[in-house]
Every structure is written in C-alpha cells, then in structure tokens.
Amino acid sequence: MISRRALLRLGLGAALLPRGLRAAPRGWPSNPFHLGVAAGYPRPDGAVLWTRLAPSAGADSDVLDSPDLTLRFEVAEDAGFQRIVRQGEATAEAAFAHSVHLELDGLAPRRWYHYRFHSADATSAVGRFRTAPAADDVVADGLRFAVAACQHWETGHYAAYRHMLADELDLVLHLGDYIYENDTPGPAVRRHVGAEPVTLADYRRRYAQYRGDPDLQAAHAACAWAAVWDDHEVQNDYVGDRALDLADPVRFRARRLAAYRAWYEHLPVPAAMRPVGETMRIHTALDFGRLARFVLVDGRQYRDPQPCPPAGRGGSATIRDCASRTDPARSFLGAAQEAWFDAEWRRGDARWNLLGQQSPMAQADSADGSGEAFYSDAWDGYPAARRRLLESVVASGRPNPVVLSGDIHSYWVSDLKTDYVRPAAPTVATEFVTTAISSKPIPEALAAALLANNPHLRFGRAGPRGYLRVECRPERLAVDLRALDDVTRADSACQTLASFAVEDGQAGALRA
Ligand SMILES: [Fe+2]
C-alpha cells in the first residue's frame, strides 16, 4: 500500500504542496502504471488516451490517497519517441480513481501514433492507435477490426486477445461483459479476488484484476477500442433499475452507479460519458471516412424489464405463450434512445452502416414443431422494438446495414427481417454474433435446435471461444470466425472456424 505519508515524502501530497510539485514527484515505490494504457474512440484528428495511476496489486487500498495528480504524456510518430508530435500535461482525477481520459486532437487522419505517460520516475508502457480516416476518404484499402464480448475471468484465459495482435487491427469493438460480477460454480481456470462486487471499491478491485491480465493489456495497447457494456458490468440480467433479485430500486441504482463509474474509470472512453447523476450516457457513433459508420447503443440502461420473468425474481427465461412479449409499448433502447438512433442512423454517407450492440437480434425460436420458445433477454423478448428498429433502418435508405452482437457465448450469422412470420419476407440486414472471449458457451444441443428451427439463422456454433475478425472494404465486408483450441490455456492456438462475406448492396451473409 502507498500510505499518505509516503505520498507526502514523494511530493505527491498535493494539498500541502504547490501545484508545480505535483507534476514532479521524486519517485514511486512501485510502478503506478501497472494497469496499462489504452486508446479509444478514434476520430480523424485524435482519440481518447487512458491510463490510471493505481497502488500495486495486493495493496491494502485500491486507490491512491492523494488529490488530483498531474502527469506528462507524449505522442510520437514512432515507437522510439524520436518524432514527438504532441506532449503536455494530463490530469489523473482523484474522483475517478486517478484515471486519465485525455482527448487528443490536431493529429493527422489515418496515421499510427505511439503514446506513453510519465509520472516522476515512472513511465508507462507504450500504446499505439490509428486515427480514423478523413471524412471524405473512401478507405479503398479497408478497415480491419475485431469484435469481442464476454470475458469471464474464471472460465478461461484471454488467448483471443493474444491472437488479435497479429491481425493488424484498426479497432477492437467490445460489446459487453467486460467484467463479470458473479463467480462460476465448480472448478475454475482462475479465481476472482473478493466477493461479488456491490460498492465502488468492489468494482474497482474487479476491474483492476481484469486489467492486470497481460493479454488484455497488450490488446488495449495495440490499437484503439470502442465499447458498450452489457449486464455483467453491473449484475446478471439487470435492466434499467430492476435487479435480478428485485432489490429495492434506490439501492440498486446506487450499485449500478458504482459499477458504471468503475467502467468509466477503466476504459478509454470520452470524458463526455462520465456519470451525470445516477446515469451514464454511452451510446454514440464513430465514423471511418465514407467507408464505415458505427452506431453503438446501450441496450441495458433504458430497457423495459424482460417479459414474463420467473416467479419471484427479475431477469431472463425461456418463455412460451407470454402475451406481454409482443406489447408494442415495450422498448429495448428506451424511447429517447430509439429517437436518437433513428436520427443517428440517417447521418453520414458511409457505404457500410454498422450497429454495435449487446444482444442477439435475429429471431431464435428454440421450440421444435409448432410451439414457440424465446430467450427473453435477447431482442426476442422485445419483437415490437426490434421491428421498429429494423423498419427505421430500412426507411433510412442507408446502405449495407450490419448488426454486430454479443452476449450469447456462441457464433451466429443471421438474416435480419422485419417480419419473421413470413419465411419469404426479405432480408433487410445482416447480423454477426461473436462468441465469448472466455465465458462458458451455451449448450450445443440448444444451438442445434435453434439452427434446425430458424432458417434465417445461416450459421451457428456453440463451444469454441474466440472473436470475430472483420475486414470492411468498399465492395465487401468479410468476417472470420476465430476460434481458440483451448480457452483454458493462455497460449492456445486459434483457427478460423468459418468465413462469411456480405457483398455491397446485398443483405445476407454468404459463406466464403
Ligand atoms: Fe456474457
């Protein structure tokens, strides 16, 4: 632990010292940058740079006992920092666990930059990121990105991130379940530290554990990320302020805010996303020239509860004959975000319009024969909202809509339709669902039943953990389903399980 007295000795007891000294403490007892560095949300002229000054793992306190600290940053064109293009001071805010969310601007489009931080005698690891293409760039050589989700610490290692390093990615898109609040029953590959998080200190400890993983750190240092959260960043299956155990909403909102705050503190997200009151607005859009536009939505915070929950609790279930399921008043994004989406989806002139979101969107009926059975936490619990969203996508006229999803710990490649009652209804968009980085898969028998009962599900596979590797070019969006041999090994090999492509102007994926 770094005591207040030690900080004072180091010149970090800023309250007692002139501001200039805060930027120049003499030495750290251990590396304060051990949680790594990250860049996020790239724009044509910059990105968000992140780090966090933190006590070493195992310290008595999870945060430094210090006011805001000033540190130095450098941005260079080369990894050796011979050609420095920007340098200056950044603030590690005590209110946010001494995290830094530095918004760079003034950089050149579609260029690689290297960055690092200094505090006294400590220097961070070097990270790098590529700025987004200029607004009028057609990006003929394409954009490469990975789609990741669901990284339960206890059920596996992060070999998937190790393999992303070889993919020369512009971006990692994370679709939620970055941490898990719950432990896995039975044997584990590795164990969480501490009990299920409830307080801000608990969630900070959980993030610090996850961010200590060397493969996750390396993936953050290798390129910019963008992220949306799902349920496990707070609690399994929560929606809005409804807890899984139907806890008092006032108490649950306090827990949710602690969890949201810790998410902010540990991800390279813009300062504009910081908590306001009890909420945090994370839905946003990212442009990559005239090639691609990502609209990223929050399907948790503003959602109506799942229909027909099990007796005595909230959350998901496999539901049959649930009348409220089809109630058009129920929303997945909430009314305000639905309106935002409708406007945002119409903006820009990108060839590919990509929706990054949490839950599987295509209808997935798991009942054989004439009955119906739906997983209520996915969009299947909100079919009217799904139809509204897809009808809005169609009405917008924006070309090549592709939905990128996570959550279900299995791979799916699906045709999206506004009408699932008529099998001949047109395919209006294409969905790719990524498997988990490490979380436990759904049963293979369930995946087989879904494939058998739903012809618009073109491909599905439960079992392997991994990620999606996407290459988006003007004429084609190509997706490799990357699969680990053995998630229990940090050095697992990784294969391409299958490849699909969506051709410009034609909804629906074709097996490559
Ligand atoms: Fe998950």
Residues whose N, C-alpha, C, O or C-beta is under 5 A from the ligand:
A	BS01	LIG	C150 D177 D407 S439
